[in-house]
Amino acid sequence: MKKRSIWLTAALLIGLAACSRAAVEVTPSPQPTTAPTVEVTATPVPAATVPAVPVPTTPEPVPTAAETPPSTPTPKPKPTPTSAPTPDQTPEIIATPEPLPAEPERISDEEVLAAYREAEEAYSWFAGYSDAGLMLDMEDVEVRPDLTFYRVRRPGLGTMDELRGYLKSLFSDEIVDPLLAESPGVPHFVETEKGLYALPAGRGSDITKGAVTLEVQWPQEGEQSLCTVRARVEQLAPNEEGTLLPVGETVYEFPYQKVGDKWIFTHFESIF
């Protein structure tokens, strides 16, 4: 069997060789022709799937047109911040000195003397030696037992309350209250439904009092709310012929002080 197979194989090879030689002889020489273009598409090989990792990219700056720089505003001063005290920190307390009270404006000596003359006139109504300034109406009377009062026509003095207010613009309460206090003595003013009435002056002035010299004295320490009116009253005495001649002088002092917003006399008396 093996030999037979070998022979068949040899015969087959010989036949094939003969056929090849015959084909070569019969086939004419091929003319050179342009080889056709063969487009070979490679079979894609599946690649392993790898998850894409995003790579951060920085955007490229886009060039812009040159801008004119804005004008730099003037910086405003910023308040200095103060640190709040912590719970275990005691805040520092800075004592602010209290402003000294302003010195009261000093009035002139002429104003002081004018106030003295007005106070002297008002005090004379109670001392009984003058009724100047009351403008008494001698036709309008108010009769009381053994006394005759005349109507006061001075503006602003139509009642006892108005009289009290006027006196308190000149004197302290310690002077005004005794002047207006009701007493068993003779009253100087009475009030009726028609108005205020006053007694006319009765005793007149003291003839032994002569010329009066007034001066204003201020403290040396520069006090501006207190001064004193000093009155030097000439004392007179009759000589052998009965003529009154100066024999000396009496000095009176009247403190004038600013109390609150007004100037008043804190002591006063009659010098006549």
C-alpha positions in Angstrom: 0.0 0.0 0.0 2.8 2.4 0.9 4.5 1.8 -2.4 1.4 2.4 -4.4 0.8 5.7 -2.7 4.3 6.8 -3.4 3.9 6.0 -7.1 0.6 7.9 -7.3 2.1 10.9 -5.7 5.1 10.9 -8.1 2.8 10.6 -11.1 0.8 13.4 -10.0 3.8 15.7 -9.6 5.1 14.8 -13.0 1.8 15.7 -14.6 1.7 19.0 -12.8 5.1 19.8 -14.0 4.2 19.1 -17.6 1.2 21.3 -17.4 3.2 24.1 -16.1 5.7 24.0 -19.0 2.9 23.9 -21.5 1.2 26.9 -19.9 4.3 28.9 -20.1 4.8 28.2 -23.7 1.2 28.9 -24.7 0.8 32.1 -22.7 2.2 35.1 -24.7 4.4 37.6 -23.0 2.1 40.0 -21.2 2.1 43.6 -22.3 3.1 46.0 -19.7 -0.1 47.4 -18.3 -0.7 49.8 -15.5 -1.3 47.9 -12.4 -4.7 48.6 -11.1 -4.8 50.5 -7.9 -6.0 48.3 -5.2 -7.3 50.0 -2.1 -6.7 47.8 0.8 -8.7 48.6 3.9 -7.2 47.3 7.0 -9.6 45.5 9.2 -9.9 47.5 12.3 -8.6 45.8 15.4 -10.8 46.5 18.4 -8.7 48.4 20.9 -9.1 48.1 24.6 -11.5 50.7 26.0 -9.6 53.1 28.3 -11.6 55.7 30.3 -10.7 59.2 29.2 -9.3 61.3 32.0 -10.2 65.0 31.6 -7.1 67.1 31.4 -7.7 70.6 32.8 -6.8 73.2 30.3 -6.1 76.9 30.9 -7.9 79.1 28.4 -5.6 81.2 26.5 -6.0 84.9 27.1 -7.8 86.6 24.4 -6.0 89.8 23.5 -8.2 92.8 24.0 -7.7 96.3 22.9 -5.7 98.5 25.2 -8.0 100.4 27.6 -7.4 103.8 29.0 -6.7 103.3 32.7 -9.4 105.0 34.8 -8.4 108.0 36.9 -7.4 107.0 40.4 -9.9 108.5 42.9 -8.6 110.3 45.9 -8.9 107.9 48.8 -11.2 109.0 51.6 -9.9 108.8 55.1 -11.1 105.6 56.7 -12.2 105.7 60.4 -9.8 103.9 62.6 -11.4 100.8 63.8 -11.6 100.2 67.5 -11.3 96.8 68.7 -14.2 95.6 70.8 -13.1 94.4 74.3 -13.1 90.7 74.8 -15.1 89.3 77.6 -12.1 89.0 79.8 -10.7 92.4 78.8 -11.6 95.6 80.7 -12.2 98.5 78.3 -10.1 101.5 78.9 -12.0 104.5 80.2 -10.7 107.9 79.2 -12.0 110.7 81.4 -13.0 113.7 79.4 -12.3 116.9 81.3 -15.5 118.9 81.9 -15.4 122.3 80.3 -15.0 125.2 82.8 -18.0 127.3 83.2 -17.9 130.5 81.2 -17.3 133.6 83.2 -20.5 135.7 83.4 -20.3 138.9 81.4 -19.6 141.9 83.6 -22.1 144.7 83.4 -21.0 148.3 83.4 -20.9 150.6 86.4 -23.6 152.8 84.7 -26.0 149.9 84.6 -25.3 149.1 88.2 -26.0 152.7 89.3 -29.2 152.8 87.2 -30.4 149.7 88.9 -29.7 151.2 92.3 -31.7 154.3 91.6 -34.7 152.2 90.4 -34.4 150.1 93.6 -34.2 153.2 95.8 -37.4 154.6 94.2 -39.3 151.3 94.8 -38.1 151.0 98.3 -39.2 154.6 99.1 -42.8 153.5 98.5 -42.6 151.3 101.6 -40.4 153.7 103.6 -43.0 156.4 103.2 -40.8 159.3 102.1 -41.7 159.2 98.4 -44.4 157.9 96.0 -42.5 158.9 92.8 -43.1 156.5 89.9 -46.5 155.2 91.1 -48.4 157.9 89.1 -51.2 158.1 91.8 -54.6 159.2 90.7 -55.7 161.6 93.4 -59.3 161.5 92.2 -59.7 157.8 92.4 -59.6 156.8 96.1 -60.1 153.8 98.3 -61.0 154.7 101.9 -60.2 152.4 104.8 -60.5 153.1 108.5 -58.5 156.3 109.1 -56.5 155.7 105.8 -57.0 156.9 102.2 -55.4 155.1 99.3 -55.0 156.4 95.8 -55.3 154.5 92.5 -51.9 153.4 91.0 -51.8 154.3 87.3 -48.3 153.1 86.6 -48.4 150.5 83.7 -47.7 147.0 84.8 -48.7 147.6 88.5 -52.4 146.9 88.4 -52.4 144.0 90.9 -50.5 142.8 94.0 -49.0 139.9 91.9 -47.6 142.4 89.4 -46.2 144.5 92.2 -44.6 141.4 93.7 -43.1 140.4 90.3 -41.7 143.9 89.8 -40.1 144.0 93.2 -38.5 140.6 92.7 -36.8 141.9 89.6 -35.0 144.3 91.9 -34.6 142.6 95.2 -34.0 139.1 96.6 -36.9 137.2 98.2 -35.5 138.0 101.7 -36.3 141.7 101.0 -39.5 141.4 99.0 -41.4 139.0 101.3 -41.2 141.3 104.5 -42.2 144.3 102.5 -45.4 142.7 101.3 -46.2 140.6 104.3 -49.5 141.4 106.0 -49.0 142.7 109.5 -50.9 144.6 112.1 -49.1 147.7 110.9 -50.3 150.1 108.2 -50.3 148.5 104.8 -48.7 150.4 102.0 -50.8 148.8 99.2 -54.3 147.4 98.9 -56.0 145.7 95.9 -59.6 146.0 95.0 -61.7 145.0 92.0 -60.8 148.2 90.3 -57.1 147.9 90.7 -54.1 148.6 93.0 -54.1 151.5 95.5 -51.3 152.9 97.5 -50.7 155.3 100.4 -49.1 158.6 99.4 -45.8 159.6 101.0 -46.2 160.9 104.5 -43.1 161.4 106.5 -40.7 163.0 103.9 -37.0 162.6 103.9 -34.5 163.1 106.7 -33.3 166.7 106.7 -30.1 165.7 108.5 -29.0 163.8 105.4 -27.1 165.8 102.8 -25.4 165.0 99.5 -25.0 161.4 98.4 -22.0 160.1 96.6 -22.3 156.7 94.9 -19.5 154.4 93.6 -19.4 150.8 92.4 -16.8 148.4 93.8 -15.8 145.1 92.2 -13.8 142.3 94.0 -10.1 142.3 93.3 -10.1 138.6 92.4 -11.9 139.3 89.1 -15.4 138.1 90.2 -17.8 139.2 87.5 -21.2 138.3 89.1 -21.0 140.3 92.3 -20.3 144.0 93.1 -21.3 146.5 95.8 -22.8 149.9 95.5 -21.3 152.2 98.2 -23.3 155.2 99.2 -21.6 158.0 101.1 -24.3 160.2 102.7 -23.3 163.5 104.1 -24.4 164.1 107.7 -25.7 167.6 108.6 -26.1 169.3 111.9 -27.4 172.9 112.6 -24.9 175.5 113.9 -25.7 178.2 116.4 -27.7 180.1 113.7 -29.7 177.0 112.8 -27.9 176.5 109.5 -27.3 172.8 108.6 -23.6 172.2 108.0 -21.7 169.0 107.2 -20.4 167.2 110.2 -19.4 163.9 108.8 -20.7 161.1 106.6 -22.4 157.7 106.8 -21.5 154.9 104.5 -24.0 152.3 103.3 -23.2 149.3 101.2 -25.7 147.4 98.9 -24.5 144.1 97.5 -25.6 143.6 93.9 -25.4 140.1 92.6 -26.3 138.0 89.6 -28.6 135.2 90.8 -29.7 132.8 88.0 -30.2 135.0 84.9 -30.9 138.3 86.7 -29.1 140.9 88.8 -30.7 141.8 92.2 -29.9 143.5 95.4 -29.5 141.1 98.3 -29.5 143.8 101.0 -31.3 147.1 100.9 -32.4 149.9 103.4 -33.4 153.5 103.3 -30.7 156.1 103.5 -33.1 159.0 104.2 
